[in-house]
């Protein structure tokens, strides 16, 4: 027997797929004008970015990084305080790790007038957890098809998880916006552990968002990666 189509029960189980996706958000975390200044990136529709024209990121030596906040948009799920704290702490750690590759990361109390410092703020604006009990269905369907001598086309996990974020880097002395980013990432089918661990795909989104900020600073002349 060759399986060429999904059964009606299978389609019913996979129906919730559309609920899981993240998108670029427009919350009030960033200055309203900044949203209008950000533009979608060619070939990367999940990134809306603004970079100050003529930005010379080499003039900065330090970075002040505020703790990430949970700033949910209207359709975001409710998070228990302890979950929100784990997620914001994870995102803060990713930003510090990546920005620390080019700048000395200091606390605001150590900054003084913040001359030659970049001040970075970020927020998680939406998040979804992976749901293993739905994500297991495509795996089981694939095994069943193989045992029957047929096959199914690859099925994306219905609830892969992910996160949306907004970030802004300003001049520490003047407050002028240097870089602003609204981005998101959804779980990928190849990241199997992320299908089972509730917030692993969200944490990957934090990693990618912090790397994106790093890349924009590097493209604007930030110091080379330390140790390189």
N, C-alpha and C positions, 0 to 999 in steps of 0.2 A: 504494500500500500504506500502511495506517495502523497504526502501532505502538501497541498498547494495553497491552502487558504486557512485563515484562522476560523475556528468555530465561533458560533454566536456567544457561548459562555466566555470564551477567551476574549473576544472583543469587548464584552461587558466589563470584564476585569481590568482591561487596559484603558477603558474610557476615561479615567481620571487624569490621563497624561497631561492635559492642558493646564492643570492647576499648578504645576511645579516650577514653571519657568520664571526666571528673573528678567528684569529689563532695566534700562537706564532710567533713573529716577530724577524727579524735579521736586525736591522737598524745599523747605525754607532754611536748610542748613547753610547753604552758600548765599552770598549777596544776590539779590534778584537780578541785577544787571549782569552778573557773571554767567548766569544760565544762558542769557542771550548771546554772550561772547563766545561760549563754548561751541565747537563744531564737531559733527560726526567725522570720524577718521576713515579715509578711503580704505576699503577692504576690512575695516574693523568697526562694524556698526555697533559693537558693544562698548565703544569708547567715545565719549564726548569730552573734548579737551580744549582748554584755553591756555596759551603761553604768551606772556607779555612780549610784544614785539621788541626785538633787540635785546632780550634778556641775556645778561652775562652772569651765569651762575658761578663763574670762577671767583667772583669778588667775595663770596661767602666762605667762611671757614667752619662755622658751627651751625647746629640745627636744634631748635627747641621744638619738642614734639609733645603736644597735649595728649592726655589720655583719650582714646577713641570713645565716642558716645554712641548710644543706641538711639537713633533719631528716625523712628519708623514712619513710612508713608501710610496713607489711609488703608491700603489693602494688606499691610504687613500683618503677620500673625502676632498674637500676644506671646511674649516671652516671660518666663518666670525670672525674677531678679537675678537668681544665681546663674541661670543660663545666659542672660544678657551680659553679666559680668564676665563669664568665661569667654564669650565671643568677643567682647570689646577688648579684653586683655590680650587675646590671641592676635587680634588685628594690630593693636598697639605694639606688641612684640615684633611683628613682621615689619612694620614701618621702621622701628628703631634698628632692626637688624640690617635692612637694606640701605637706609639713609646713612647708617653708621659706616658703610663702605666708602663713602666719599666725604662726609662731614663728621666733626666731633659732636656727638649728641650730648646736650647738657640740659639740666633742669632750668625752668624759668627763673628760679631763685639765684642761679649761678650766672645768669645772662647779663644782669645789669641793664644798660640801655639797649642791649641787643644789637649793637653795631656789628655789621658783617655777619648777621645770623639770619637763617631762614626759619620762620615760625610755621609749623605744620599742624593743621587740624584735620580730623577725619571723622566720618560717621558711617555706621552701618545703617542703611535706610530700608532694607528689606532682607529677609532671610527665609530659607526653607530647609527643613531637615529631610534627610533621606529616610525612606520608609521601606525597610527590608522586606516586609511581608507583601508589598506590591512589586518590588524590584525582583523578587525571586521568581515571579510568574514567567517572564521571558526566558529565564534560565531553564526552568522546568519544561517549558514548551519546546525549547531547542533540543533538550535531551530526548523528549518524547518523539520529536520528528526524526532525530537521528536513529533512534531505536526502531522506528517504523520504516527506515530506509529512505526517508524523504528529507526535507529540509525546510526551514523557515528563513525568510530574510531577516537580517539583524534587526532586533527590536530595541529601541532606546529604552532605558529604564524609566518607568512611569513617574517615579518620585525620586529623582537623583539628588535633590538638594542643590544649594547654591546660595549666593548672596549678592546684593547690590550695595555699592559704596559711593560716597562722595568725599573728595579730598581737596584741600586748598593749601597752598604754600604762599606765604606773604613775606614781604621784607620786614624783618623784626623791628626795625627802627621806624619805618614810615607807614607800615600796614598796607602798602601797595600790593595788590594781587600779582604774584609771579606766575603761578601755574594753578589751574583748577581742573579737576577731573571728576566726571561721573561715569562709573563703569559697573560692570556686573560679570558674573560667570556662573554658568550652570554646570552641573556634574557631567562628566564625559563617560560614555559606555565602557571605555577601556580601563577606567579607574575603578577596578572591581571592589577594592576595600571601601571606596566611597559609597557603594550601593548598600553596604551593611552598617557602616558607622554613621550615626545620625547627622553629625555636623562636619564630617571630613571634607566633603565637597565645598562647604561654606569656607572652611579654613583655607582650602586651595584658592578660593576666590580672593581671600585677604592677601595671600602671598602674591597673586598675580597683580592685584591693585597696587601693592607697595612697590613691586618691580616696575610697574608702569610709571609711577612717579619718579623712581630712580632713573629710568631711561630718559624721561623728558628733561630731567636736570642734567644728565650727561650730554644729551644732544645740545643743551644750551651752554655748554662749556664748563660744567662742574669738574672738580679735580678728578684725575683718574682713580680707579679703584685702588684702595690701599693694598700694598703688597704685590701690585702688578707692575 
